Amino acid sequence: QVQLVQSGAEVKKPGASVKVSCKASGYTFSTSDINWVRQAPGQGLEWMGWMSPNSGNTVYAQKFQGRLTITSDTSISTAYMQLNSLRSEDTAVYFCARGMAAAGGGDYYYYMDVWGKGTTVIVSS
Amino acid sequence: DIQMTQSPSSLSASVGDRVTVTCRASQSISTYLNWYQQKPGTAPKLLIYAASRLQSGVPSRFSGGGSGTEFTLTISSLQPEDFATYYCQQSYRVGALTFGGGTKVQI
């Protein structure tokens, strides 16, 4: 079945970087985008960015420009999210999610249909 | 960015109730609207995409409607497993996806 398996929890000090992995299986990795979404404790969902493994194109939310890098290794069907210059406000659960597009009436509707279980990142001195 | 506002932020309901959650966009987004369900400690689950299309495997008691700036998610007969937090998300601007703040449905 289609699944995304994420790497384990991380504890980092302020100013450090974190790199989280997301391994896909059950589908052709290069044919779908991978999104990253985070959720701070007790808070809602926040979209961070996506990349197309096929083209290598990336799009980042303005809030994370300059601090976020999303990459992939198609040979092992794995996407990565690296966030630099960590601060306490980056403490959150980070999810990867497959981006899909459905056709309808000449338009394409984009949605995230398969999610990883999440990776907890704690930033603390 | 397009702001998404959900109401109410929480609601109390009983098994068997009909429940409606509203999501408003800060500008017209046609029907580029998705709904997700999230239970504590788990990842979100896609329920509805393109405002009204039911994702495969999702029970038919869930339905979505609306277009432009106002959207609804309706649960026709609330079941025990439906107690969760629901989020809307716009995909009108794929380069700047945004979520609503969530609606917690509790007993």
Interface residues (C-beta under 8 A of the other chain):
Chain A: N35 V37 G44 L45 E46 W47 W50 V59 A61 Q62 F95 A97 A102 G104 D107 Y109 Y110 Y111 M112 D113 W115 G116 K117 G118
Chain B: D1 S30 T31 Y32 N34 Y36 Q38 T42 A43 P44 K45 L46 Y49 A50 R53 Q55 Y87 Q89 S91 V94 G95 A96 L97 T98 F99 G100 G101 G102
